[in-house]
Amino acid sequence: MTADIAVLAYTRIHDVHDHAALSIGRVAAFLLGLSFFCWAHLTISRQPFPGSPASHDIGLYAAPVIAMFAIVAAWRNVRLVDSRVVIAGGLLWVLACVATSRGALDPALALSWTVSLVVALCLILAGVDRRAMAAAMAIGVAASLPVMLFQVAAQTTWPAATIQGWAGGELSPAVKGAAVLGEQRWLRPYGLMPHPNIAGGIAAIACVLLASVWLREGRLWQLLSVAAAFSETLLSFSRSAWIGAICGLAVLAFVRRGDLRGLSLALILPGLLFACLFGGLVLQRVQASGTLEDNSLSQRMYLVQTALLFWRQHPLAGIGPAQFSQAEVDLYGQAFIPEPVHNAVFLVLAETGSVGLLGAALVVVGVAGRVVRAREWETLAAGLAVLSPLMLDHYFMTFSTGLILVAAMLACSMPAASAGHKNRLPLPVRTV
């Protein structure tokens, strides 16, 4: 009898511990979801490290710090045995980054990117509470949509320009760095993000994540959030975001074929409204016509050729993580406007060489194997939503927030991975 009471007390204590850990994990995932919308604006520091020749900010971002909190909260869910390929690939990738950082043009920038990569890999292993993160992303898209609609109507980047200029004392709502379509400088809205492709990529990922949660729970706020996220994806005029959202939603539609009426309505209504209002601009964007868009394909071909040039110069470990832009300036002169290659594969190959690319490939293989074994089709859908921005843009690979966002989408769902004490072998109970 005494032994039975002891076993029950032991089980109860661990149940309470697991519940507390899960609650903390939910808070961490919620904060992580909100941090994606801070991106490069709400940072501890927006100034480059002293002596850094980098052409963009390398400040301390909120997402990696919150991700470390989420990793600690979910440490009991780490499944090292099931993640050997991911661990091996991650170690190889990080080793290549560290090996080449000392000789990089900007060692501080290279090391800061490497630290963010380590945090992202740990987040993939630890897992994240998708429902809590989806709730935070629903708040983010709900707050961003009115700003994007205002920017469309007023054709100004305000209030984004105001927030971006706060560090230098510039509080002007003037159009600054506006991404445009055609010859008449039509502004692509991007809310509070630094660029339309970032706004569209986050919206597409949020759309797929919220759709997967709605298909499981069927709550109205989730469906409304899907419609808001899909509207932002369309408004960004980001082709990579369009492709990512379509691919991710297609997987969800195939897996959950019987529950699509509400979801179809949430997608079709914004789609029809967008097509009626901006049909001509959509055709222009798809056909890549116009003064600023007709060189889109040729520009990407040039960037790939430059990446291969850098790889041939340093085939084993590359030129160093986050060094592509500065290497372009050194190669083509100070008057050249640098831009990282819009393809994750060639970016990794140029910056971390064959060793880094092999490590990254092992990470992808390990994640894909886990998804197939565990039948985590929602993770597959989120991964496809991430894949298009990774292969057609560069923002998710050049900023720490982007790395954490990709890792959060590829991480397993924490509650499904843990289930608390149910994962442990039951203790024998002796009956009297």
VENTA-V321238 format. One record per residue. N is the residue number from 0. RES is the residue in one letter. SS is DSSP state (H for helix, E for strand, C for the rest). Layout:
# VENTA-V321238
n=N res=RES ss=SS
n=N res=RES ss=SS
This chain:
# VENTA-V321238
n=0 res=M ss=C
n=1 res=T ss=H
n=2 res=A ss=H
n=3 res=D ss=H
n=4 res=I ss=H
n=5 res=A ss=H
n=6 res=V ss=H
n=7 res=L ss=H
n=8 res=A ss=H
n=9 res=Y ss=H
n=10 res=T ss=H
n=11 res=R ss=H
n=12 res=I ss=H
n=13 res=H ss=H
n=14 res=D ss=H
n=15 res=V ss=H
n=16 res=H ss=H
n=17 res=D ss=H
n=18 res=H ss=H
n=19 res=A ss=H
n=20 res=A ss=H
n=21 res=L ss=H
n=22 res=S ss=H
n=23 res=I ss=H
n=24 res=G ss=H
n=25 res=R ss=H
n=26 res=V ss=H
n=27 res=A ss=H
n=28 res=A ss=H
n=29 res=F ss=H
n=30 res=L ss=H
n=31 res=L ss=H
n=32 res=G ss=H
n=33 res=L ss=H
n=34 res=S ss=H
n=35 res=F ss=C
n=36 res=F ss=C
n=37 res=C ss=C
n=38 res=W ss=C
n=39 res=A ss=C
n=40 res=H ss=C
n=41 res=L ss=C
n=42 res=T ss=C
n=43 res=I ss=C
n=44 res=S ss=C
n=45 res=R ss=C
n=46 res=Q ss=C
n=47 res=P ss=C
n=48 res=F ss=C
n=49 res=P ss=C
n=50 res=G ss=C
n=51 res=S ss=C
n=52 res=P ss=C
n=53 res=A ss=C
n=54 res=S ss=C
n=55 res=H ss=C
n=56 res=D ss=C
n=57 res=I ss=C
n=58 res=G ss=C
n=59 res=L ss=C
n=60 res=Y ss=C
n=61 res=A ss=H
n=62 res=A ss=H
n=63 res=P ss=H
n=64 res=V ss=H
n=65 res=I ss=H
n=66 res=A ss=H
n=67 res=M ss=H
n=68 res=F ss=H
n=69 res=A ss=H
n=70 res=I ss=H
n=71 res=V ss=H
n=72 res=A ss=H
n=73 res=A ss=C
n=74 res=W ss=H
n=75 res=R ss=H
n=76 res=N ss=H
n=77 res=V ss=C
n=78 res=R ss=C
n=79 res=L ss=C
n=80 res=V ss=H
n=81 res=D ss=H
n=82 res=S ss=H
n=83 res=R ss=H
n=84 res=V ss=H
n=85 res=V ss=H
n=86 res=I ss=H
n=87 res=A ss=H
n=88 res=G ss=H
n=89 res=G ss=H
n=90 res=L ss=H
n=91 res=L ss=H
n=92 res=W ss=H
n=93 res=V ss=H
n=94 res=L ss=H
n=95 res=A ss=H
n=96 res=C ss=H
n=97 res=V ss=H
n=98 res=A ss=H
n=99 res=T ss=H
n=100 res=S ss=H
n=101 res=R ss=C
n=102 res=G ss=C
n=103 res=A ss=C
n=104 res=L ss=C
n=105 res=D ss=C
n=106 res=P ss=H
n=107 res=A ss=H
n=108 res=L ss=H
n=109 res=A ss=H
n=110 res=L ss=H
n=111 res=S ss=H
n=112 res=W ss=H
n=113 res=T ss=H
n=114 res=V ss=H
n=115 res=S ss=H
n=116 res=L ss=H
n=117 res=V ss=H
n=118 res=V ss=H
n=119 res=A ss=H
n=120 res=L ss=H
n=121 res=C ss=H
n=122 res=L ss=H
n=123 res=I ss=H
n=124 res=L ss=H
n=125 res=A ss=H
n=126 res=G ss=C
n=127 res=V ss=E
n=128 res=D ss=C
n=129 res=R ss=H
n=130 res=R ss=H
n=131 res=A ss=H
n=132 res=M ss=H
n=133 res=A ss=H
n=134 res=A ss=H
n=135 res=A ss=H
n=136 res=M ss=H
n=137 res=A ss=H
n=138 res=I ss=H
n=139 res=G ss=H
n=140 res=V ss=H
n=141 res=A ss=H
n=142 res=A ss=H
n=143 res=S ss=H
n=144 res=L ss=H
n=145 res=P ss=H
n=146 res=V ss=H
n=147 res=M ss=H
n=148 res=L ss=H
n=149 res=F ss=H
n=150 res=Q ss=H
n=151 res=V ss=H
n=152 res=A ss=H
n=153 res=A ss=H
n=154 res=Q ss=C
n=155 res=T ss=C
n=156 res=T ss=C
n=157 res=W ss=C
n=158 res=P ss=C
n=159 res=A ss=H
n=160 res=A ss=H
n=161 res=T ss=H
n=162 res=I ss=H
n=163 res=Q ss=H
n=164 res=G ss=C
n=165 res=W ss=C
n=166 res=A ss=C
n=167 res=G ss=C
n=168 res=G ss=C
n=169 res=E ss=C
n=170 res=L ss=C
n=171 res=S ss=C
n=172 res=P ss=C
n=173 res=A ss=C
n=174 res=V ss=C
n=175 res=K ss=C
n=176 res=G ss=C
n=177 res=A ss=C
n=178 res=A ss=C
n=179 res=V ss=E
n=180 res=L ss=E
n=181 res=G ss=C
n=182 res=E ss=C
n=183 res=Q ss=C
n=184 res=R ss=C
n=185 res=W ss=E
n=186 res=L ss=E
n=187 res=R ss=C
n=188 res=P ss=C
n=189 res=Y ss=C
n=190 res=G ss=C
n=191 res=L ss=C
n=192 res=M ss=C
n=193 res=P ss=C
n=194 res=H ss=C
n=195 res=P ss=H
n=196 res=N ss=H
n=197 res=I ss=H
n=198 res=A ss=H
n=199 res=G ss=H
n=200 res=G ss=H
n=201 res=I ss=H
n=202 res=A ss=H
n=203 res=A ss=H
n=204 res=I ss=H
n=205 res=A ss=H
n=206 res=C ss=H
n=207 res=V ss=H
n=208 res=L ss=H
n=209 res=L ss=H
n=210 res=A ss=H
n=211 res=S ss=H
n=212 res=V ss=H
n=213 res=W ss=H
n=214 res=L ss=H
n=215 res=R ss=H
n=216 res=E ss=H
n=217 res=G ss=C
n=218 res=R ss=C
n=219 res=L ss=H
n=220 res=W ss=H
n=221 res=Q ss=H
n=222 res=L ss=H
n=223 res=L ss=H
n=224 res=S ss=H
n=225 res=V ss=H
n=226 res=A ss=H
n=227 res=A ss=H
n=228 res=A ss=H
n=229 res=F ss=H
n=230 res=S ss=H
n=231 res=E ss=H
n=232 res=T ss=H
n=233 res=L ss=H
n=234 res=L ss=H
n=235 res=S ss=C
n=236 res=F ss=C
n=237 res=S ss=C
n=238 res=R ss=H
n=239 res=S ss=H
n=240 res=A ss=H
n=241 res=W ss=H
n=242 res=I ss=H
n=243 res=G ss=H
n=244 res=A ss=H
n=245 res=I ss=H
n=246 res=C ss=H
n=247 res=G ss=H
n=248 res=L ss=H
n=249 res=A ss=H
n=250 res=V ss=H
n=251 res=L ss=H
n=252 res=A ss=H
n=253 res=F ss=H
n=254 res=V ss=H
n=255 res=R ss=C
n=256 res=R ss=C
n=257 res=G ss=C
n=258 res=D ss=C
n=259 res=L ss=C
n=260 res=R ss=H
n=261 res=G ss=H
n=262 res=L ss=H
n=263 res=S ss=H
n=264 res=L ss=H
n=265 res=A ss=H
n=266 res=L ss=H
n=267 res=I ss=H
n=268 res=L ss=H
n=269 res=P ss=H
n=270 res=G ss=H
n=271 res=L ss=H
n=272 res=L ss=H
n=273 res=F ss=H
n=274 res=A ss=H
n=275 res=C ss=H
n=276 res=L ss=H
n=277 res=F ss=H
n=278 res=G ss=H
n=279 res=G ss=H
n=280 res=L ss=H
n=281 res=V ss=H
n=282 res=L ss=H
n=283 res=Q ss=H
n=284 res=R ss=H
n=285 res=V ss=H
n=286 res=Q ss=C
n=287 res=A ss=C
n=288 res=S ss=C
n=289 res=G ss=C
n=290 res=T ss=C
n=291 res=L ss=C
n=292 res=E ss=C
n=293 res=D ss=C
n=294 res=N ss=C
n=295 res=S ss=H
n=296 res=L ss=H
n=297 res=S ss=H
n=298 res=Q ss=H
n=299 res=R ss=H
n=300 res=M ss=H
n=301 res=Y ss=H
n=302 res=L ss=H
n=303 res=V ss=H
n=304 res=Q ss=H
n=305 res=T ss=H
n=306 res=A ss=H
n=307 res=L ss=H
n=308 res=L ss=H
n=309 res=F ss=H
n=310 res=W ss=H
n=311 res=R ss=H
n=312 res=Q ss=H
n=313 res=H ss=C
n=314 res=P ss=C
n=315 res=L ss=C
n=316 res=A ss=C
n=317 res=G ss=C
n=318 res=I ss=C
n=319 res=G ss=C
n=320 res=P ss=C
n=321 res=A ss=C
n=322 res=Q ss=C
n=323 res=F ss=H
n=324 res=S ss=H
n=325 res=Q ss=H
n=326 res=A ss=H
n=327 res=E ss=H
n=328 res=V ss=H
n=329 res=D ss=H
n=330 res=L ss=H
n=331 res=Y ss=H
n=332 res=G ss=C
n=333 res=Q ss=C
n=334 res=A ss=C
n=335 res=F ss=C
n=336 res=I ss=C
n=337 res=P ss=C
n=338 res=E ss=C
n=339 res=P ss=C
n=340 res=V ss=C
n=341 res=H ss=C
n=342 res=N ss=C
n=343 res=A ss=H
n=344 res=V ss=H
n=345 res=F ss=H
n=346 res=L ss=H
n=347 res=V ss=H
n=348 res=L ss=H
n=349 res=A ss=H
n=350 res=E ss=H
n=351 res=T ss=H
n=352 res=G ss=H
n=353 res=S ss=H
n=354 res=V ss=H
n=355 res=G ss=H
n=356 res=L ss=H
n=357 res=L ss=H
n=358 res=G ss=H
n=359 res=A ss=H
n=360 res=A ss=H
n=361 res=L ss=H
n=362 res=V ss=H
n=363 res=V ss=H
n=364 res=V ss=H
n=365 res=G ss=H
n=366 res=V ss=H
n=367 res=A ss=H
n=368 res=G ss=H
n=369 res=R ss=H
n=370 res=V ss=H
n=371 res=V ss=H
n=372 res=R ss=H
n=373 res=A ss=H
n=374 res=R ss=C
n=375 res=E ss=C
n=376 res=W ss=H
n=377 res=E ss=H
n=378 res=T ss=H
n=379 res=L ss=H
n=380 res=A ss=H
n=381 res=A ss=H
n=382 res=G ss=H
n=383 res=L ss=H
n=384 res=A ss=H
n=385 res=V ss=H
n=386 res=L ss=H
n=387 res=S ss=H
n=388 res=P ss=H
n=389 res=L ss=H
n=390 res=M ss=H
n=391 res=L ss=H
n=392 res=D ss=C
n=393 res=H ss=C
n=394 res=Y ss=H
n=395 res=F ss=H
n=396 res=M ss=H
n=397 res=T ss=H
n=398 res=F ss=C
n=399 res=S ss=H
n=400 res=T ss=H
n=401 res=G ss=H
n=402 res=L ss=H
n=403 res=I ss=H
n=404 res=L ss=H
n=405 res=V ss=H
n=406 res=A ss=H
n=407 res=A ss=H
n=408 res=M ss=H
n=409 res=L ss=H
n=410 res=A ss=C
n=411 res=C ss=C
n=412 res=S ss=E
n=413 res=M ss=H
n=414 res=P ss=H
n=415 res=A ss=H
n=416 res=A ss=H
n=417 res=S ss=H
n=418 res=A ss=C
n=419 res=G ss=H
n=420 res=H ss=H
n=421 res=K ss=H
n=422 res=N ss=H
n=423 res=R ss=C
n=424 res=L ss=C
n=425 res=P ss=C
n=426 res=L ss=C
n=427 res=P ss=C
n=428 res=V ss=C
n=429 res=R ss=C
n=430 res=T ss=C
n=431 res=V ss=C
